[in-house]
Protein backbone atom coordinates (compact mmCIF):
# COMPACT_ATOMS: atom_id res chain seq x y z
CA UNK A 1 0.00 0.00 0.00
CA UNK A 2 1.20 3.51 -0.79
CA UNK A 3 2.21 5.91 1.97
CA UNK A 4 -0.43 8.49 2.78
CA UNK A 5 -0.06 12.12 3.75
CA UNK A 6 -2.55 12.50 6.61
CA UNK A 7 -3.52 15.80 8.22
CA UNK A 8 -5.85 16.25 11.17
CA UNK A 9 -7.58 19.61 11.45
CA UNK A 10 -6.88 19.64 15.19
CA UNK A 11 -3.13 19.49 14.49
CA UNK A 12 -3.50 22.64 12.38
CA UNK A 13 -5.65 24.44 14.97
CA UNK A 14 -8.63 24.29 12.60
CA UNK A 15 -11.01 22.01 14.53
CA UNK A 16 -13.66 24.77 14.61
CA UNK A 17 -13.55 25.42 10.87
CA UNK A 18 -17.09 25.39 9.38
CA UNK A 19 -17.97 22.25 7.39
CA UNK A 20 -18.21 24.16 4.10
CA UNK A 21 -14.67 25.50 4.58
CA UNK A 22 -13.39 22.03 5.45
CA UNK A 23 -14.76 20.77 2.12
CA UNK A 24 -13.08 23.64 0.28
CA UNK A 25 -9.78 22.95 2.07
CA UNK A 26 -9.94 19.23 1.24
CA UNK A 27 -10.80 19.98 -2.41
CA UNK A 28 -8.00 22.56 -2.74
CA UNK A 29 -5.42 20.24 -1.13
CA UNK A 30 -6.69 17.22 -3.13
CA UNK A 31 -7.46 15.22 -0.01
CA UNK A 32 -9.92 12.52 0.97
CA UNK A 33 -12.07 13.56 3.91
CA UNK A 34 -12.41 10.96 6.68
CA UNK A 35 -15.30 11.64 9.05
CA UNK A 36 -18.12 10.37 11.23
CA UNK A 37 -20.16 13.53 10.49
CA UNK A 38 -23.12 12.93 8.16
CA UNK A 39 -23.24 16.63 7.26
CA UNK A 40 -20.33 16.34 4.83
CA UNK A 41 -22.14 13.84 2.59
CA UNK A 42 -25.23 16.05 2.57
CA UNK A 43 -23.23 19.21 1.80
CA UNK A 44 -21.47 17.46 -1.08
CA UNK A 45 -24.75 16.17 -2.49
CA UNK A 46 -26.28 19.65 -2.43
CA UNK A 47 -23.14 21.30 -3.89
CA UNK A 48 -23.10 19.20 -7.07
CA UNK A 49 -19.30 18.95 -6.75
CA UNK A 50 -17.39 15.75 -7.57
CA UNK A 51 -14.61 16.31 -5.01
CA UNK A 52 -13.44 15.86 -2.35
CA UNK A 53 -14.21 12.22 -1.81
CA UNK A 54 -15.57 11.42 1.64
CA UNK A 55 -15.18 8.26 3.68
CA UNK A 56 -17.95 8.23 6.28
CA UNK A 57 -17.36 5.86 9.19
CA UNK A 58 -20.46 4.30 10.77
CA UNK A 59 -18.61 1.79 12.97
CA UNK A 60 -20.12 2.10 16.42
CA UNK A 61 -17.53 1.59 19.13
CA UNK A 62 -14.57 0.39 17.06
CA UNK A 63 -11.09 1.14 18.38
CA UNK A 64 -8.41 2.82 16.25
CA UNK A 65 -7.01 -0.51 15.10
CA UNK A 66 -10.45 -1.59 13.86
CA UNK A 67 -10.99 1.74 12.10
CA UNK A 68 -7.57 1.53 10.45
CA UNK A 69 -8.27 -2.01 9.26
CA UNK A 70 -11.54 -0.92 7.64
CA UNK A 71 -9.86 2.15 6.15
CA UNK A 72 -7.06 0.04 4.66
CA UNK A 73 -9.64 -2.27 3.10
CA UNK A 74 -11.63 0.61 1.60
CA UNK A 75 -8.52 2.36 0.26
CA UNK A 76 -7.25 -0.82 -1.38
CA UNK A 77 -10.57 -1.61 -3.06
CA UNK A 78 -11.72 1.90 -4.01
CA UNK A 79 -8.58 3.87 -4.92
CA UNK A 80 -9.66 4.80 -8.44
CA UNK A 81 -13.17 5.78 -7.31
CA UNK A 82 -11.72 7.96 -4.54
CA UNK A 83 -9.66 9.84 -7.12
CA UNK A 84 -12.71 10.68 -9.26
CA UNK A 85 -15.14 11.49 -6.43
CA UNK A 86 -17.26 9.29 -4.17
CA UNK A 87 -18.91 9.13 -0.80
CA UNK A 88 -18.18 5.81 0.89
CA UNK A 89 -20.22 4.83 3.92
CA UNK A 90 -18.29 2.28 6.00
CA UNK A 91 -19.93 -0.04 8.54
CA UNK A 92 -18.46 -2.93 10.51
CA UNK A 93 -19.49 -5.46 7.86
CA UNK A 94 -19.70 -3.61 4.55
CA UNK A 95 -19.14 -0.38 2.73
CA UNK A 96 -21.39 1.38 0.25
CA UNK A 97 -20.07 3.60 -2.52
CA UNK A 98 -21.96 6.51 -4.12
CA UNK A 99 -20.34 8.30 -7.07
CA UNK A 100 -20.20 12.08 -7.12
CA UNK A 101 -21.70 14.38 -8.16
CA UNK A 102 -25.09 13.27 -6.88
N, C-alpha and C positions, 0 to 999 in steps of 0.2 A: 504494500500500500504506500502511496506517496505521502510525503511529509505535508502537514497542513500548517498554515499560518493562522493561529487562533487568537482572537482579541476579545476580551470581555469588557463590556462598557464600564463596569465598575473599576477596572484597572486604569481606565482613561478618565475617571471622574465624571462619567456621563450617564450614570444610572438613572438620573431623573429626566433624561432627554425624552421629549414626546415621541410616541410611536411613529408618527408620520416622519419625523426627522431621523429616527433610527432606520426606517426603510430607505430614505434618501442616502444616508451614510453607507448602508450596506450596498446599495446599487452603485454608488459612486466608487466605492472601494472594491467592487466586484467580489462580494462576499456572499456566503450562504448564511442565512439567519437561523440560529437554533433557539427555540423558545418553547415555553409551556403556555404562552399567552395566545388565546384564540383571536384576539383583536388583529393580529398581524395578517392572518389569512383573510379576514373580512376586509381589512383596508386594502390589501392587494387585489381582491376580487372587485371591489368598487373602483379602484384606480384604473383598471384595464391594462396595467403594466405587466410585462413578462418577467421582470426581474425586480428584486432579488428572489432567488428561490428561498423557500422557508421549510425547515424541518420542525414540525410541531410534535412535541413529545406528550403523549397521553399514557404515561406508564405507572400511575399510582405511586407507590412507595418504593420504587427501585433505588438502589444505591448507585454511586457514581460508576462502579464497575459494570453494573447492569446497563446503565445508560450508555456507557462507552461501547459495550458489546453491541447493543442495538444500533448505535450510530455507525460503527464500523460496518455492520451488515448493510445498512441503507446506503452508505457511501459506495461500497463495493458494487452494489447491484444497480444503482441509479445515477452513476457519475455523469453520463451524457445528458440525462434528463435534467439534472441539477444545473448543468451549464446553460441550458436553453430556457429554463424557467418552469418550476413546479412548486406545488405545496405538497409536502409529504406528511401525512398524519401517522405517527408511529405509536402502536400499542405494544403490550407485552408479547402478543402472539403474531401480529401481522403489521403491515404498513400499507397505506393506501396513497396512491399517487394521483394528483390532479394537475394537468398541464395548464400553464399560464399562457396568455391571459384568459381569464374566465369570462 
